[in-house]
Amino acid sequence: MIASTVGTAIEWYDFFLYGTAAALVFPDLFFPGHTPYVGALASFGTQAVGFAARPVGAAIFGHIGDRVGRKATLVVTLLMMGISTFLMGLLPGYSTLGIAAPVLLVLLRIIQGIGVGGEWGGSVLLSMEWGERRRRGFMTSWPQLGVPLGLLASTGMVNLMDSTAGDDFDSWGWRVPFLASIVLVGIGLYVRLRVMESPVFDEVKRTRAVVRMPVLQVLREQPREVLTSAFVRLSEQAPFYLFITFVLTYGTEQVGLSRQDLLDDTMVAAAIGLVGVPFWGYVSDLVGRRLVYGAGIVCVGAFAFPYFSLLDTADSGLVLLAIVLSLFFHDMQYGPQAALIAEGFEANLRYSGAGLGYQLASVIAGGPAPLIAAAILEDTGSSTGISWYILGCCVAALIALVMMPKPHLMTLPQEDDGPAGTDTATSSGGTPEKA
């Protein structure tokens, strides 16, 4: 559980660091000479490229993870993320390299996206498959903690360098958090290399249940599970990237709030998530994943309009309340989400199926969200349209939650609550078999 959480936190640190820089620094550094709107749009566009690459990473590493193993895959994804982030910190701007600067930035962002796309499935399964069935929500919520941990660490580093470098933040101060990533990667590798392979995957290999083409098989046999897993994340991922990245652009340029105050507020909200995410995962073990997740969807939808109303007051207390509540409602979904998705797939297809479902949401939710919000704001000059967009995402997610098939019941001996044995399990086709 610790190995999964530490590694995931480092990878999300890298991924979120880019989002913060895309809102604050990259428009002027890599896309100069444009209006603020066009520069922000171009910067968020490069951010969206990373989201588009995430399903590719899920497919590549899902195949490897279901055939070779969870542990080896997670070592590769951690290295990809860390090295690409470090190189971003060394990348000269447009004034030095010209058009090559944004091109290289996009290439590094693609590598980031592929790495994080393969990371989630493995980290969640490593924790889930070492745990007991009755505690799956709680166990898989810990790798999900990588999001608030990564957000807290990346925002904290940017905040620290913003206050330390002062006016030099835009020239060199922003690079320090990117360069520091290489140190975090070393720590993550040390932890992950000391963990044994998942006992569930060991059993898959022992019983010769490894699938030759797991990605193709899961798409052929369980397309509904993959698609509903993606669409159920609309209410979680799309609003989330508005709450942590677009809010920096909206708050500073539209409302006139200080960058420092917004970063501080985001850190407070992320810190609360350190408790909220495992708490909601634990609650889902008691009352059910769908009930907790559905309540989170409703809360985000109901908060879509009050959120921007609170921001528009420019009152420091109300702005803090808006940011804290936005991530609190997000955590209601994010805590039980990993178990909700992963339980829909058999052990020998889980890495591919859960990873694809989870990461496809990046194409329809996380990647386009800041772009759509920026376009709505530029076109209407109001946040009302953005609130309607959030509400629409929640409606679509609620429909997907209702349509999501029941959890797959095929288990392995190690997935039972008791010690490993020789029990058989029943697959969705009704045939008793070793998994």
VMD Tcl script that draws the C-alpha trace (Angstrom):
set ca {
  {0.00 0.00 0.00}
  {2.83 2.37 0.87}
  {4.74 1.54 -2.32}
  {1.65 2.20 -4.42}
  {0.87 5.47 -2.66}
  {4.41 6.89 -2.68}
  {5.00 6.14 -6.35}
  {1.62 7.46 -7.40}
  {2.08 10.65 -5.40}
  {5.36 11.31 -7.19}
  {3.81 10.75 -10.61}
  {0.88 13.05 -9.85}
  {3.32 15.64 -8.51}
  {4.90 15.64 -11.96}
  {1.57 15.73 -13.78}
  {-0.01 18.49 -11.68}
  {3.16 20.56 -11.74}
  {2.69 20.93 -15.47}
  {-0.92 22.05 -15.01}
  {0.06 24.76 -12.55}
  {2.86 26.00 -14.81}
  {0.50 25.89 -17.81}
  {-1.78 28.34 -16.01}
  {0.88 30.65 -14.59}
  {4.09 30.57 -16.67}
  {3.92 28.69 -19.96}
  {1.66 31.12 -21.90}
  {4.33 33.87 -21.83}
  {7.35 31.54 -21.88}
  {6.42 29.22 -24.75}
  {3.63 31.15 -26.52}
  {4.62 34.84 -26.40}
  {3.15 37.55 -28.59}
  {-0.45 36.37 -28.18}
  {-3.38 37.84 -26.30}
  {-3.81 36.44 -22.77}
  {-6.73 34.32 -23.97}
  {-4.86 32.82 -26.95}
  {-1.75 32.21 -24.85}
  {-3.78 30.47 -22.15}
  {-5.62 28.43 -24.77}
  {-2.35 27.29 -26.36}
  {-0.88 26.44 -22.97}
  {-3.93 24.45 -21.89}
  {-3.84 22.80 -25.31}
  {-0.41 21.36 -24.61}
  {-1.76 20.21 -21.26}
  {-4.61 18.43 -23.06}
  {-2.07 16.53 -25.17}
  {-0.92 14.77 -22.02}
  {-4.48 13.70 -21.31}
  {-4.88 12.37 -24.85}
  {-1.75 10.27 -24.35}
  {-3.01 8.67 -21.15}
  {-5.25 6.04 -22.83}
  {-2.27 5.11 -25.02}
  {-0.23 4.55 -21.88}
  {-3.07 2.54 -20.37}
  {-3.16 0.27 -23.43}
  {0.62 -0.20 -23.62}
  {1.22 -0.81 -19.94}
  {-2.07 -2.62 -19.45}
  {-0.83 -5.20 -21.93}
  {2.53 -5.45 -20.14}
  {0.96 -5.45 -16.67}
  {-1.44 -8.28 -17.49}
  {1.29 -10.35 -19.12}
  {4.53 -9.54 -17.28}
  {3.35 -8.21 -13.93}
  {2.33 -5.14 -11.94}
  {5.67 -4.39 -10.29}
  {7.94 -4.21 -13.36}
  {5.43 -2.01 -15.17}
  {5.27 0.47 -12.30}
  {9.05 0.90 -12.28}
  {9.02 1.89 -15.98}
  {6.12 4.34 -15.62}
  {7.80 6.06 -12.67}
  {11.02 6.54 -14.65}
  {9.15 7.92 -17.67}
  {7.34 10.52 -15.59}
  {10.34 11.62 -13.57}
  {12.79 11.98 -16.45}
  {10.36 13.87 -18.68}
  {9.50 16.29 -15.85}
  {13.19 16.87 -15.11}
  {13.85 17.66 -18.78}
  {10.99 20.17 -18.79}
  {12.84 22.04 -16.07}
  {15.84 22.36 -18.41}
  {13.86 23.34 -21.52}
  {14.63 26.86 -22.87}
  {11.73 29.10 -23.84}
  {10.49 30.37 -27.20}
  {12.89 33.33 -27.15}
  {15.84 30.90 -27.22}
  {14.68 27.94 -29.33}
  {11.82 29.44 -31.30}
  {9.13 27.01 -32.43}
  {11.25 24.07 -31.25}
  {10.55 25.04 -27.64}
  {6.78 24.39 -27.64}
  {7.30 21.32 -29.87}
  {9.70 19.78 -27.36}
  {7.34 20.74 -24.56}
  {4.54 18.84 -26.28}
  {6.75 15.77 -26.79}
  {7.71 15.70 -23.12}
  {4.07 16.16 -22.16}
  {3.14 13.16 -24.31}
  {5.73 11.05 -22.47}
  {4.26 12.27 -19.19}
  {0.79 11.29 -20.34}
  {1.86 7.80 -21.42}
  {3.63 7.28 -18.10}
  {0.75 8.37 -15.88}
  {-1.65 6.44 -18.14}
  {0.12 3.21 -17.26}
  {0.69 4.11 -13.62}
  {-2.83 4.20 -12.21}
  {-3.92 0.66 -13.03}
  {-0.79 -0.93 -11.64}
  {-0.62 1.08 -8.43}
  {-4.28 0.46 -7.63}
  {-4.07 -3.27 -8.39}
  {-0.86 -3.71 -6.41}
  {-2.63 -2.36 -3.33}
  {-5.97 -4.01 -4.05}
  {-4.56 -7.47 -4.78}
  {-2.53 -7.55 -1.57}
  {-5.64 -6.64 0.45}
  {-8.79 -8.44 1.53}
  {-12.02 -8.34 -0.43}
  {-14.00 -6.62 2.34}
  {-11.43 -3.79 2.50}
  {-10.98 -3.12 -1.21}
  {-12.49 0.36 -1.07}
  {-10.13 1.39 1.71}
  {-7.04 -0.28 0.25}
  {-7.47 1.18 -3.23}
  {-8.21 4.63 -1.83}
  {-4.60 4.92 -0.64}
  {-3.06 4.97 -4.13}
  {-5.79 7.53 -4.91}
  {-4.16 9.66 -2.21}
  {-1.45 10.26 -4.79}
  {-3.73 12.96 -6.21}
  {-4.02 15.19 -3.10}
  {-0.42 14.36 -2.13}
  {0.86 15.23 -5.59}
  {-1.32 18.34 -5.72}
  {-0.19 19.42 -2.27}
  {3.49 18.83 -3.05}
  {3.44 20.47 -6.49}
  {1.41 23.47 -5.35}
  {3.59 23.79 -2.25}
  {6.78 23.80 -4.32}
  {5.40 26.39 -6.73}
  {4.20 28.45 -3.78}
  {7.61 28.23 -2.09}
  {9.49 29.24 -5.22}
  {7.01 32.02 -5.98}
  {7.69 33.58 -2.59}
  {11.44 32.83 -2.70}
  {12.27 33.86 -6.27}
  {9.88 36.82 -6.34}
  {10.06 38.62 -9.67}
  {12.46 35.95 -10.96}
  {9.85 33.20 -10.64}
  {8.88 33.44 -14.32}
  {12.52 33.30 -15.44}
  {14.05 30.55 -13.29}
  {12.01 30.00 -10.11}
  {9.42 27.79 -11.84}
  {12.14 25.39 -12.98}
  {13.21 24.28 -9.50}
  {10.09 22.17 -8.75}
  {10.54 20.41 -12.12}
  {14.21 19.66 -11.47}
  {13.42 18.40 -7.95}
  {11.36 15.62 -9.49}
  {14.47 13.53 -10.15}
  {15.11 13.28 -6.40}
  {11.55 12.13 -5.76}
  {11.88 9.48 -8.46}
  {14.90 8.03 -6.69}
  {12.87 7.73 -3.48}
  {9.96 6.13 -5.32}
  {12.18 3.58 -7.04}
  {13.78 2.58 -3.74}
  {10.37 1.88 -2.22}
  {8.87 0.09 -5.22}
  {11.82 -2.19 -5.91}
  {11.50 -3.61 -2.39}
  {7.92 -4.82 -2.92}
  {7.06 -8.31 -4.15}
  {4.76 -8.97 -7.10}
  {1.02 -9.08 -6.47}
  {0.01 -12.57 -5.18}
  {-3.07 -12.43 -7.39}
  {-0.97 -12.00 -10.53}
  {1.36 -14.75 -9.34}
  {-1.70 -16.99 -9.20}
  {-2.72 -15.92 -12.71}
  {0.68 -17.06 -13.95}
  {0.63 -20.28 -11.90}
  {-2.74 -21.32 -13.32}
  {-1.67 -20.26 -16.83}
  {-4.54 -17.79 -17.13}
  {-2.36 -15.07 -18.69}
  {-4.11 -13.73 -21.79}
  {-2.13 -13.29 -24.99}
  {-3.75 -9.98 -26.03}
  {-5.44 -8.63 -22.87}
  {-6.33 -5.20 -24.29}
  {-8.10 -6.63 -27.32}
  {-9.83 -9.29 -25.24}
  {-11.19 -6.87 -22.67}
  {-12.47 -4.56 -25.41}
  {-14.15 -7.50 -27.12}
  {-15.65 -9.09 -24.02}
  {-16.31 -6.14 -21.70}
  {-16.84 -2.97 -23.77}
  {-19.70 -1.83 -21.54}
  {-17.50 -1.98 -18.43}
  {-14.77 0.03 -20.15}
  {-17.11 2.73 -21.48}
  {-19.13 3.18 -18.29}
  {-15.88 3.37 -16.30}
  {-14.83 6.27 -18.52}
  {-18.13 8.17 -18.50}
  {-18.69 7.74 -14.77}
  {-15.58 9.88 -14.28}
  {-17.04 12.88 -16.10}
  {-18.39 14.31 -12.86}
  {-15.09 13.79 -11.07}
  {-12.30 14.55 -13.52}
  {-13.68 17.41 -15.61}
  {-14.66 19.57 -12.59}
  {-11.45 18.62 -10.79}
  {-9.19 20.20 -13.42}
  {-11.35 23.31 -13.38}
  {-11.03 23.40 -9.60}
  {-7.21 23.13 -9.52}
  {-5.89 24.64 -12.79}
  {-8.52 26.77 -14.52}
  {-9.33 28.44 -11.20}
  {-5.84 29.97 -11.26}
  {-6.54 31.63 -14.60}
  {-10.12 32.59 -13.71}
  {-9.23 33.84 -10.25}
  {-6.29 36.02 -11.26}
  {-7.57 37.43 -14.56}
  {-11.36 37.51 -14.09}
  {-11.79 38.16 -10.37}
  {-8.49 39.87 -9.58}
  {-7.39 37.49 -6.84}
  {-3.72 37.06 -6.00}
  {-1.87 34.02 -7.28}
  {-0.39 33.42 -3.84}
  {-3.78 33.31 -2.13}
  {-5.20 30.87 -4.70}
  {-2.21 28.56 -4.31}
  {-2.57 28.69 -0.52}
  {-6.27 27.86 -0.72}
  {-5.60 24.94 -3.06}
  {-3.02 23.56 -0.63}
  {-5.53 23.71 2.23}
  {-8.11 21.83 0.14}
  {-5.54 19.22 -0.93}
  {-4.48 18.70 2.69}
  {-8.09 17.99 3.68}
  {-8.17 15.42 0.87}
  {-5.48 13.43 2.67}
  {-8.20 12.47 5.12}
  {-11.20 12.67 2.81}
  {-10.06 10.20 0.14}
  {-9.37 7.19 2.43}
  {-12.39 8.09 4.55}
  {-14.79 7.82 1.60}
  {-13.03 4.64 0.45}
  {-13.64 3.19 3.92}
  {-17.29 4.31 3.90}
  {-17.77 2.59 0.53}
  {-16.76 -0.70 2.14}
  {-19.58 -0.23 4.64}
  {-22.47 1.11 2.56}
  {-21.46 0.34 -1.05}
  {-19.42 2.05 -3.76}
  {-22.35 3.19 -5.89}
  {-24.16 4.93 -3.05}
  {-21.11 6.95 -2.01}
  {-20.11 7.70 -5.59}
  {-23.65 8.73 -6.56}
  {-23.84 11.08 -3.59}
  {-20.58 12.67 -4.73}
  {-21.97 13.20 -8.24}
  {-25.07 14.93 -6.86}
  {-23.00 17.17 -4.57}
  {-20.69 18.32 -7.39}
  {-23.67 19.06 -9.63}
  {-25.45 21.01 -6.91}
  {-22.27 23.01 -6.21}
  {-21.62 24.00 -9.85}
  {-23.33 27.41 -9.60}
  {-22.50 28.30 -5.96}
  {-18.83 27.58 -6.67}
  {-18.35 30.47 -9.10}
  {-20.67 32.72 -7.09}
  {-18.37 32.30 -4.09}
  {-15.27 32.98 -6.21}
  {-16.82 36.10 -7.73}
  {-17.23 37.70 -4.29}
  {-13.41 38.03 -4.11}
  {-13.80 37.61 -0.35}
  {-10.86 35.58 0.95}
  {-12.95 33.47 3.32}
  {-15.62 32.67 0.75}
  {-13.01 31.89 -1.92}
  {-11.33 29.45 0.47}
  {-14.73 27.88 1.20}
  {-15.41 27.45 -2.53}
  {-12.07 25.73 -3.19}
  {-12.25 23.48 -0.12}
  {-15.82 22.35 -0.80}
  {-15.09 21.72 -4.47}
  {-12.34 19.23 -3.65}
  {-14.30 17.75 -0.73}
  {-17.12 16.78 -3.08}
  {-14.53 15.50 -5.55}
  {-13.06 13.24 -2.86}
  {-16.47 11.62 -2.27}
  {-16.10 10.15 -5.75}
  {-12.36 9.66 -5.86}
  {-12.16 7.59 -2.66}
  {-14.32 4.64 -3.84}
  {-13.60 5.12 -7.55}
  {-10.65 2.74 -7.94}
  {-12.48 -0.21 -6.39}
  {-15.67 0.67 -8.27}
  {-13.83 0.43 -11.60}
  {-11.33 -2.37 -10.89}
  {-13.95 -4.75 -9.50}
  {-15.62 -4.79 -12.89}
  {-12.83 -6.88 -14.45}
  {-11.33 -10.33 -14.01}
  {-7.89 -10.62 -12.45}
  {-6.16 -11.52 -15.72}
  {-7.71 -8.52 -17.54}
  {-7.83 -5.97 -14.73}
  {-4.77 -3.92 -15.57}
  {-5.93 -3.44 -19.17}
  {-9.64 -3.05 -18.48}
  {-9.48 -0.80 -15.44}
  {-6.64 1.27 -16.89}
  {-8.39 1.84 -20.21}
  {-11.70 2.74 -18.60}
  {-10.05 5.11 -16.16}
  {-7.77 6.82 -18.68}
  {-10.31 7.17 -21.51}
  {-11.95 9.75 -19.28}
  {-8.90 11.92 -19.89}
  {-9.97 12.35 -23.51}
  {-13.60 13.27 -22.76}
  {-13.20 14.95 -19.37}
  {-9.86 16.07 -17.92}
  {-8.12 17.20 -21.10}
  {-10.92 19.25 -22.72}
  {-12.29 20.75 -19.48}
  {-9.94 23.78 -19.11}
  {-10.13 24.40 -22.88}
  {-13.93 24.33 -22.85}
  {-14.08 26.56 -19.78}
  {-11.65 29.09 -21.30}
  {-13.66 29.15 -24.55}
  {-16.96 29.64 -22.70}
  {-15.51 32.44 -20.61}
  {-14.05 34.21 -23.65}
  {-17.30 33.86 -25.59}
  {-19.75 34.87 -22.85}
  {-17.64 36.75 -20.32}
  {-19.52 34.85 -17.61}
  {-19.02 31.70 -15.56}
  {-22.68 30.64 -15.94}
  {-21.95 28.54 -19.02}
  {-19.11 26.78 -17.18}
  {-21.49 25.86 -14.36}
  {-23.91 24.37 -16.89}
  {-21.00 22.41 -18.37}
  {-20.17 20.94 -14.93}
  {-23.82 20.08 -14.37}
  {-24.00 18.33 -17.75}
  {-20.96 16.23 -16.85}
  {-22.67 15.18 -13.62}
  {-25.85 14.13 -15.41}
  {-23.86 12.01 -17.89}
  {-21.86 10.43 -15.05}
  {-25.00 9.56 -13.12}
  {-26.42 7.79 -16.18}
  {-23.15 5.86 -16.59}
  {-23.22 4.84 -12.92}
  {-26.71 3.40 -13.33}
  {-25.68 1.53 -16.49}
  {-22.43 0.18 -15.02}
  {-22.56 -3.64 -14.76}
  {-22.42 -5.32 -11.36}
  {-18.94 -6.06 -9.98}
  {-17.30 -9.09 -11.56}
  {-17.48 -11.98 -9.11}
  {-14.66 -14.16 -10.42}
  {-11.98 -14.32 -7.74}
  {-8.68 -15.94 -7.04}
  {-7.80 -17.79 -3.82}
  {-5.73 -14.84 -2.58}
  {-8.66 -12.49 -3.13}
  {-10.81 -14.21 -0.53}
  {-10.94 -12.83 3.00}
  {-9.19 -15.87 4.41}
  {-5.75 -17.35 3.67}
  {-4.85 -18.53 0.20}
  {-6.28 -21.89 -0.63}
  {-7.48 -23.99 -3.49}
  {-11.00 -22.62 -3.92}
  {-12.47 -22.25 -7.34}
  {-14.50 -19.28 -8.49}
  {-17.26 -18.69 -10.93}
  {-16.69 -16.47 -13.94}
  {-19.32 -14.26 -15.51}
  {-20.07 -17.09 -17.88}
  {-21.07 -19.30 -14.97}
  {-18.30 -21.91 -15.40}
  {-16.33 -22.85 -12.26}
  {-12.69 -22.39 -13.03}
  {-9.35 -21.43 -11.66}
  {-8.79 -17.76 -12.39}
}
mol new
graphics top color blue
foreach p $ca { graphics top sphere $p radius 0.5 }
foreach p [lrange $ca 0 end-1] q [lrange $ca 1 end] { graphics top cylinder $p $q radius 0.2 }
display resetview
